[in-house]
Structures are given as structure tokens and as C-alpha cells.
């Protein structure tokens, strides 16, 4: 099955998000959200329900983290 490079793009963005967050850069949350959207699409194509649930949760947690970051909580 062809995953259109979603797995590679997701991996690169996920690693970049960890790097940026480790450097206390807000953009890391954005990279994580985009990576998880790609992983979510990958999981749908691969028909893996656990991947769909996990990445949906990561997206929600990342949005929550980004909001808290911006408000200084």
C-alpha cells in the first residue's frame, strides 16, 4: 500500500517538534500537531484504529499545551 510519504513526513516533523520544544520554542507544538495529522491520515489509510485514537489524542493534548503556553499557565 502507498502511504504517500506520510510516514516519513510525520517522523521528520515529530522529531523536529521534540527538538523545538526542548529549546522552548512554541513552533514545536505546531510541528507536533501537523505530524499527528499526517500520522492520523496514515492510520486511516492503514486501517489501524489504535493509531487513529492515539494521534487524535496527541492533537488534542498539543492544542491544549499550545493554549497554556500562550497564556503563561
N, C-alpha and C positions, 0 to 999 in steps of 0.2 A: 504494500500500500504506500502511496505517495503522501507524505505529510508536508510537502511544500516548503521544507526548511524551517518549519515552526519549531522543531525540537532544538535546532542549532541557534536560532534567533532567541528562543526562550532561555537557553543556557547562558548565552553571552549576556543578555540583559539581566538575568538573575545574578550572575557574578558581578556585573557592573553595579547593580543595586547594593550588594553587600559591601563592595569597595566604597561607594559613595556614602553609605550610612555610617561606615566605620570612620570616615573623615568628617562626619557630622554635616553632610550636605543633603539638603531637603530633596534634591532631584532623585536621590536613591529610592524614595517612595514611588515616584513616577515610573522609574525603571522597573520596580518590582510589580507595580500594577500592570504595566504593559506586558512584562514577561508572563505574568499569571494569566492575562487574557489570551496570550499565544498558547500557553500550556492548556488552558481551558478548551480552546479550539482543537488542539492536538488530542486532548482526552475525548472530545466528542467524536472526532474522526476515528480514533482508535477504539471507540465504544468501551471506555473504562469509567464506569460510574464513580469509583473512588477518586479518580483524577479530577472529575468534574466537581465533586463535592469539595475536595481539598483545595483546589485552585479558586473556587468561588469563595471559600472561607478566607484564603490569603488575600484576595482582593478586598473583601470587607474589612479585614484587620489592617491592611495597608492604608485604606481610606481613613479609617479611624485614627491610625497613627499619624497620618499626614495632618488631619484636622487638629489633633492635640499638639503636634509640633508647631503649627501655625499660631495657635492660641497661647502657647507657652505653658501648657499643662505639664 
